[in-house]
Amino acid sequence: MDLTPRYNADDNRYDGRMPYSRCGKTGLKMPQVSLGLWHNFGDISDFAVMRQMCRTAFDAGITQFDLANNYGPEYGAAERNFGKIMAMDLKPYRDEMLVTTKAGFDMWPGPYGDCGSRKYLLASLDQSLGRLGLDYVDIFYSHRMDPDTPLEETMGALAQAVSSGKALYAGISNYDAAHTREAAALLKRLHTPFVINQVRYNIFDRHIENDGTEEDIRRGGLKAAAQEAGISLAVYSPLAQGLLTDRYLDGIPADSRAGHDPRFLHESDIRLRHNQILQLNDIARSRGQSLAQMALSWVLRDGPEGPVSTVIIGASRPSQILDCAKAVSQTAFSDDELAAIDRIAPKSAS
C-alpha cells in the first residue's frame, strides 16, 4: 500500500526563485536548473527517493526533467520509473513541465537499436512514450552524431517526430560546432522548430570553447555556433560527475559515486584534481557559496542572454536539488574571480 501523501505542488513554485531563460530565438523558456535522470533513477535506486526528488524539484520551480532511452540501469528504467511518478504525482501538471528524451546510443540488440538512422530514432521514440505513459515529449534529441548515417536522414527523423505530434521541438546532443550549424540549416529547410544542443561543460572540461575548426575556435567554438544558429545549450555534467562538490574535499567517502559506482568517476580522477578542488572551494567560500553552487553559477555566468539556457543536475537526495537551485541567485563573477578560476583550471587543459 502506498502511504505517501497525495501530492499538491507548492503554490509558491513560481515565486521568482527560479529564473527561466529563453531557448534560442524561440518562445520556449527553460528553468536555469533542470533535473537529469541519468543517475539514480534506475531499478537499483530507491523509488521513494526518486519520487521525492521529482516533487522537490517541481516545488522549487524546476520544470524540466531530462531523460534518454537507455538511462538506467537497466536500459529504459529511468523512463519507466519517471512514468510511474508522472502517473502518481505530476500528471495534473503536465502542461507546466518540459519532459525530454533522446535516442542515439546503444538501446537494443541488432542493427536497428543504435546510432542515428530514421528507423532507430522513430522506433525508440515510440518505445520511450510507452514507458513514460505520455502522448508526446517536449524535446526529442538525437543523442550523438553518427558518422555512418547522413545528417539529412537523422534530422529528417527529428522533423518527422515533430510533425507527427510526438515531440514539440527537436534537439541534438554532443554535436560539435560545424555539425550544429549544418543541423540548424537542415531543420530550418524542413520547417522544424530546433531549439537546443545538450553538451558536457564544466570548469574542468571546456572543450566546447575549443570546438571545431580553427575558424570555429576563433569565433568562440560551440557557444558561438549555437547563438549563430538561434539555439541554446543545455549543459550536462556541470559538476564533473561530482568532482566539483564538497564530497571529495577530504578523501573518498564509501557512499560516494567514486566509492561505490566507479563507472564514471575513478579514484585517479580525484587524486589528479584534488588540489584544484581545494583551491576552487576556497573561491566558492569567499563568494558565500558551496563549491557545487559556484560551479553551476560559473556555467550560467553569461546570463539569460548567453548561450546556456539551463544546467542539468543529477542528485541522489532532495537536499542536493535545493542546494543546487540556489546557484541561480549568484551567477555574476568579478574579473578577478574568473581569472583565478582560469589559473586553477586552465581552458587549454580541458
C-alpha positions in Angstrom: 0.0 0.0 0.0 1.3 3.4 -0.9 1.2 5.6 2.2 2.8 8.6 0.6 0.5 11.7 1.0 -1.2 12.9 -2.1 1.0 15.4 -3.9 -0.1 19.0 -4.3 2.5 21.2 -5.9 3.8 24.2 -3.8 1.7 27.3 -4.6 5.0 29.3 -4.4 6.9 27.4 -7.1 6.9 30.4 -9.4 7.8 33.0 -6.8 10.9 34.2 -8.6 13.5 31.9 -7.1 14.0 30.0 -10.3 14.7 32.2 -13.4 13.6 30.9 -16.8 15.8 31.6 -19.9 14.5 31.8 -23.4 15.7 28.9 -25.5 17.5 30.4 -28.5 15.2 32.6 -30.6 12.0 30.7 -29.8 9.2 31.3 -27.4 10.3 28.3 -25.2 11.7 29.0 -21.8 13.8 26.7 -19.6 14.5 26.8 -15.9 18.1 27.7 -15.4 18.4 24.4 -13.4 16.9 21.2 -14.7 16.8 17.7 -13.2 18.6 15.0 -15.1 17.7 11.3 -14.6 20.9 9.9 -15.9 21.9 8.6 -12.5 19.8 7.4 -9.5 16.6 6.7 -11.4 17.3 3.2 -12.5 16.0 0.0 -10.9 18.9 -0.2 -8.5 17.8 3.0 -6.8 15.1 3.6 -4.2 11.8 4.6 -5.9 10.6 6.5 -2.9 13.7 8.7 -3.1 13.2 9.2 -6.8 9.6 10.3 -6.2 10.6 12.8 -3.5 13.3 14.2 -5.7 10.9 14.9 -8.5 8.4 16.5 -6.1 11.2 18.6 -4.6 12.4 19.8 -8.0 9.0 20.8 -9.2 8.2 22.6 -6.0 11.4 24.6 -6.5 10.4 25.8 -9.9 12.4 23.2 -11.8 10.1 22.4 -14.6 12.4 20.4 -16.9 13.1 16.6 -16.5 15.7 15.3 -18.8 15.8 11.6 -19.8 17.1 9.3 -22.5 16.0 5.9 -23.8 18.9 4.0 -22.2 19.1 5.7 -18.8 19.0 3.1 -16.1 20.2 0.5 -15.2 18.6 -1.4 -16.9 18.0 0.4 -20.2 14.6 2.1 -20.1 14.3 2.0 -16.3 14.6 5.8 -15.8 11.8 6.5 -18.3 9.7 3.7 -16.8 10.2 5.0 -13.2 9.6 8.6 -14.2 6.4 7.4 -16.0 5.2 6.0 -12.7 5.9 9.3 -10.9 4.1 11.2 -13.6 1.0 9.0 -13.2 1.2 9.1 -9.4 2.0 12.8 -8.8 2.8 15.0 -11.8 0.1 14.3 -14.4 -2.1 17.2 -13.3 0.9 19.5 -14.0 1.9 18.1 -17.4 1.3 21.4 -19.2 3.7 23.1 -16.7 6.5 20.7 -17.5 9.2 20.0 -20.1 9.8 16.3 -20.4 12.7 15.5 -22.8 14.2 12.3 -24.1 16.9 11.1 -26.5 18.0 8.3 -28.7 21.4 7.7 -30.4 23.3 5.3 -28.2 23.0 1.5 -27.7 19.5 0.5 -26.7 18.5 -2.9 -28.0 20.3 -5.8 -29.9 20.8 -5.9 -33.6 21.5 -3.3 -36.4 18.4 -1.1 -35.6 19.0 -0.4 -31.9 21.8 2.2 -32.1 23.1 5.3 -33.9 21.2 7.8 -36.0 19.0 6.0 -38.5 15.4 7.1 -39.1 14.3 3.5 -38.2 16.1 3.6 -34.8 15.2 7.1 -33.8 11.4 6.9 -34.5 11.1 3.4 -33.1 12.9 4.5 -30.0 10.6 7.5 -29.5 7.6 5.3 -29.7 9.1 3.0 -27.0 10.0 6.0 -24.8 6.5 7.4 -25.0 5.2 4.0 -23.9 7.5 3.8 -20.9 6.7 7.4 -20.0 3.0 7.0 -20.4 2.9 10.2 -22.5 1.4 11.2 -25.8 4.4 13.4 -26.6 7.7 14.7 -25.3 8.6 18.4 -25.3 12.0 17.9 -26.9 13.3 14.8 -28.7 17.0 14.7 -29.2 19.5 13.0 -31.5 21.8 11.9 -28.7 25.0 11.9 -30.7 26.4 12.4 -34.2 26.5 9.3 -36.3 29.3 9.4 -39.0 27.7 6.4 -40.8 24.3 8.0 -41.2 23.7 11.0 -43.4 22.9 14.0 -41.2 19.9 14.6 -43.6 18.4 11.3 -42.5 18.9 11.9 -38.8 17.5 15.4 -39.0 14.6 14.2 -41.2 13.7 11.7 -38.4 13.6 14.6 -35.9 11.4 16.5 -38.3 9.1 13.5 -38.6 8.9 13.2 -34.8 7.7 16.8 -34.5 5.3 16.8 -37.5 3.7 13.6 -36.1 3.0 15.4 -32.8 5.1 13.0 -30.8 7.6 15.8 -30.0 7.1 19.6 -29.8 10.7 20.6 -30.6 13.9 19.0 -32.0 17.2 18.9 -30.2 20.7 17.5 -30.7 23.2 16.4 -28.1 27.0 16.1 -28.2 27.2 17.7 -31.7 30.3 19.9 -32.5 30.1 23.4 -33.8 30.3 22.5 -37.5 27.5 19.8 -37.3 25.4 22.1 -35.2 25.4 24.7 -37.9 24.6 22.0 -40.5 21.8 20.6 -38.4 20.3 24.0 -38.0 20.3 24.6 -41.7 18.7 21.3 -42.5 16.0 21.7 -39.8 15.3 25.2 -41.0 14.6 23.9 -44.5 12.3 21.3 -43.0 10.4 24.0 -41.0 11.2 22.1 -37.8 11.5 24.0 -34.5 15.1 23.3 -33.4 15.9 24.7 -30.0 18.9 23.1 -28.2 22.2 21.3 -28.2 22.9 19.4 -25.0 26.6 19.2 -24.2 29.1 18.4 -21.5 30.6 21.5 -20.0 32.2 22.4 -16.6 35.2 24.2 -15.1 37.3 21.1 -15.7 36.0 20.4 -19.2 35.8 23.4 -21.5 36.1 21.6 -24.8 33.1 23.4 -26.3 35.0 26.6 -26.2 37.8 25.0 -28.3 35.4 23.1 -30.6 35.6 22.7 -34.3 37.9 24.2 -37.0 40.4 27.0 -36.3 37.7 29.4 -37.6 35.2 27.9 -35.2 37.6 28.3 -32.3 38.4 31.9 -33.3 34.7 32.7 -33.3 34.1 31.2 -29.9 33.6 27.5 -30.5 30.3 25.8 -30.0 29.0 28.5 -27.7 29.2 31.0 -30.6 27.9 28.5 -33.1 24.8 27.9 -31.1 23.9 31.5 -30.9 24.5 32.0 -34.6 22.1 29.1 -35.2 19.5 30.6 -33.0 19.5 27.8 -30.4 20.7 27.4 -26.8 22.9 25.0 -25.0 21.8 22.7 -22.2 24.8 21.7 -20.1 25.1 18.3 -18.5 27.8 17.2 -16.1 28.2 20.7 -14.8 29.7 19.3 -11.6 32.1 17.0 -13.4 30.4 13.8 -12.1 30.7 15.1 -8.5 34.3 16.4 -8.6 33.0 20.0 -8.3 31.2 19.4 -5.0 32.3 19.1 -1.3 32.1 15.3 -1.5 35.8 14.8 -2.1 37.4 17.6 -0.2 38.7 15.2 2.5 39.0 11.9 0.6 36.6 9.4 -0.9 33.5 8.6 1.2 32.4 5.0 1.0 28.9 6.1 -0.1 30.1 8.4 -2.8 29.8 7.7 -6.6 33.6 7.1 -6.8 33.4 4.9 -3.7 30.6 2.5 -4.8 29.9 3.1 -8.5 33.1 3.9 -10.4 31.6 3.7 -13.9 32.0 7.4 -14.5 34.4 8.7 -11.7 37.5 7.0 -10.5 39.8 7.4 -7.6 42.6 8.5 -10.0 40.3 11.4 -11.2 40.0 12.7 -7.6 43.8 12.4 -6.9 44.6 14.2 -10.1 42.2 17.1 -9.3 42.3 17.2 -5.5 44.5 20.3 -5.2 42.4 22.2 -7.8 39.2 21.2 -6.0 40.6 22.6 -2.7 41.6 25.9 -4.4 38.2 26.2 -6.1 36.5 25.6 -2.9 38.3 28.5 -1.3 37.0 30.8 -4.1 33.5 29.4 -3.5 33.7 30.1 0.2 34.8 33.6 -0.4 31.7 34.1 -2.5 29.5 32.6 0.2 28.7 29.6 -1.9 29.2 25.9 -1.8 31.6 24.5 -4.4 28.7 22.9 -6.3 26.8 26.2 -6.3 29.8 28.1 -7.7 30.4 25.5 -10.4 26.8 25.9 -11.6 26.9 29.6 -11.3 30.1 29.6 -13.5 28.3 27.7 -16.3 25.5 30.2 -16.1 27.8 33.2 -15.9 26.9 34.7 -19.3 23.4 35.5 -18.0 19.9 34.8 -19.6 21.0 36.3 -22.9 24.0 34.0 -23.1 24.2 30.6 -24.9 23.5 28.4 -21.9 19.8 28.2 -21.1 20.0 25.5 -18.4 22.3 23.3 -16.4 21.1 19.8 -15.9 21.9 18.4 -12.4 21.9 14.9 -11.1 21.0 14.2 -7.5 20.8 11.3 -5.1 18.7 13.1 -2.5 16.2 16.0 -2.4 18.5 18.3 -0.3 21.1 18.3 -3.2 18.5 19.7 -5.6 17.6 22.5 -3.2 21.3 23.3 -2.7 22.0 23.4 -6.4 18.9 25.5 -7.1 20.4 28.3 -5.0 23.2 28.8 -7.6 20.8 30.9 -9.8 20.8 33.7 -7.3 24.6 34.5 -7.7 25.8 34.0 -11.3 27.9 37.2 -11.6 31.6 36.8 -11.2 34.3 39.5 -10.8 37.1 39.6 -13.3 39.5 38.6 -10.5 37.4 35.6 -9.7 37.2 34.4 -13.3 41.0 34.9 -13.7 41.6 32.9 -10.5 39.4 30.1 -11.8 41.3 30.1 -15.1 44.6 29.9 -13.3 43.4 26.9 -11.3 41.8 25.1 -14.2 43.2 26.5 -17.4 41.0 26.3 -20.6 43.9 24.7 -22.5 43.9 21.7 -20.1 40.3 20.8 -21.0 
